[in-house]
Structure formats: C-alpha cells, structure tokens
Amino acid sequence: MAKITDVLKYEGDNYTFIWKHPSQDFNCLTQLIVHESQEAVFFMDGQIMDVFGPGRYTLETQNIPLISKLLNRFTDDTSPFHCEVYFINKAGQMNIKWGTDTKVQYMEPIYGFPISIGASGEMILQVEDGCKLLLSLAGAGNGVNRDELTDYFRGFLMAKVKTYIAQTMRVEKICIFQIDENLNAFSQAIHKLLIPDFADYGLCLDKFFVTTIVKPDGDKQYEKFKEIYFRQYADVAEAKLDQQTDLIRAQTEAQKVVIDSQAQATKREQEGYTYAQERSFDVAQQAAKSKAQLQAEDIQDFRKRAEKLKIMKDTGLISDEEFAKIKQQMISQIL
C-alpha cells in the first residue's frame, strides 16, 4: 500500500512557476497548506479536478467534490486516493532575460533604407490563471521553473517580439539614430502588444523592458545616413554659435557707444557746456574752415590771373593804363 501523505505543501523555490508535489497518495485526513500568492491544483488524467487558493485545508469530501465523485469514495476516510497536486507560484518573477535570436529587418521609417538590428532586455512575468497555464503546458511534468518557462516560450516570444519591433518602429516612426532616447516609450508600445499573447497562456506580462538595441555599426549604408543625421545637427549648432557670436559682437559695439557717450557727457559737464553748444561749436568751426579754404582758393586764382595780365602788358597786348585798371578790378573782387 502506498504511503499516505499527511501534509501537502509547497516546497519549491522562489524561481519556480509550477511545482509538482512528489507524493500522489493521500486521504481525507491529509492537510493541504497553500501559501499567499499560490494556488494548489488537483490534476488527474489530464484534467483539472479541484483548485485551492491560499489557506489551510483538510481534504474532506466537500472540499474535493470532483475527485470524490470520480473515485466513488468509500465511507472510510482513511481510504487513499491517487491524484497529482500542482502548486502554482503566482508571485511576480523579475529580471527574466530575453533577446532576439536573429536580427530584425525592416525599412528605416525616416531615411527609408533597409536596416537590421538586434534587441534584448528584461521582463516580469506572473501567473494570472494557473489552470490555463497548466493545461497549456500539458501537465507540466514535475514542474516548471523560470528558465524552463522561458525556454518553452522562446519560439513564441521571438516570433512576436521581432514582429512587434519592426511594426512599432514603422508605426511610431522612430528614427534608428534616436532609439536610445526613446527606449521607454518603445518598451511600453511592445509591452502593450504582448499582453494579450501571454494572457492566452494564463500569464500576466507585468513589465517589459527593451534595454539594448544592437545597431549595424560598420555597415556602409548605415554609417552614411548616420553621418547625414549628425551632420545636420552639427550645422545647426554651428549656425547658432555664429549667430550668438554676431549678437555678442553687436552688443559689445553698442555698449562701447554707450560708454563713449557717457564719457563725452561727463567731459561736457566738467567743462561747462551742453551737447547743443558742442554741436554749434562744430558747425562754426566747419564754416570757418570752409571760408578760409575759399579765400585761399581765391588768392591762388588771383595770382594766376595777375601773372597772365602782366604777360599781356609786357608783350604790348594791353597798355599800362589798361593793366592798372584791370588789376584794380581784380583786387576789389577778392576783398
């Protein structure tokens, strides 16, 4: 006769999603202990029989009606019955790593060139519907830990994630050269798309993070558009710098004018005259200068005419009386 288990309780670790109790024989004197964030599922012949949430139970007939009915139990409560018991750990499992197994190919939405990238990150998974997960895993054998669950869903995850990466880059028009500054929004968009896919298996995808994007550094076409992208920002920065330099230069010149004006005002105040008086002095000085210049020009012209007049007298073209008369007229014109 198989040994009857007195107490059924979870004995797995925190990294286990599904843990199967090693014993499959118990009776109605057996105690079932289910901790917080857990549930116990009784499984028989590929079917889920009864489910228990957190608490302590004695496996009486009213607690396990489906198993009791199926086995047509005897009145003797010590009679054993055989059933698989799975404990579902519903606590969130953090820091589950993921990464694309091959490059994701898509058309860069901003510059329109084909590109291949890789991606990796972390996620937080939690069992939402233990029965659905258990049936999806066809009984789960002796249990499923975090690594085994990740391996089980690897193909499904890669197919979905790679499709969603290309789709999100296109729909959201995320430039590959700006992806690092948009990782948070990028992660949230993919997370939203993945939630219903995991729900189909009874899992809740609490968080999904894209932490690394592997770019095709060294690829000629990628490097060409990368240079164009960063060059435009360098040109803008250079133009802004030139503009700021011109502005500083103009401000400096304006400040010099103000300083000179203030110095001139101080000088006038000290010497006892106003700006209007200074301007009148400048006008008078300019007028005097102009008059002196005109007088000098008249004297020079008089000399030339007098020399010509003398030549005319010496050659006999005019008499002495005519010479004296014309000379007197010339003198009266410049006085």
Secondary structure, DSSP 4 states (H G I P E B T S, - for coil): -PPPPSEEE----TTEEEEE-S--EE-TT-EEEE-TTEEEEEEETTEEEEEE-SEEEE--TTTSHHHHHHHT--S-TT--EE-EEEEEE-S-EEEEEEE-SS-EEEE-TTT--EEEEEEEEEEEEEES-HHHHHHHTTT-TTEEEHHHHHHHTHHHHHHHHHHHHHHHHHHTT--GGGGGGGHHHHHHHHHHHHHHHHHTTTEEEEEEEEEEEE--TT-HHHHHHHHHHHHHHHHHHHHHHHHHHHHHHHHHHHHHHHHHHHHHHHHHHHHT--HHHHHHHHHHHHHHHHHHHHHHHHHHHHHHHHHHHHHHHHTTSS-HHHHHHHHHHHHHHH-
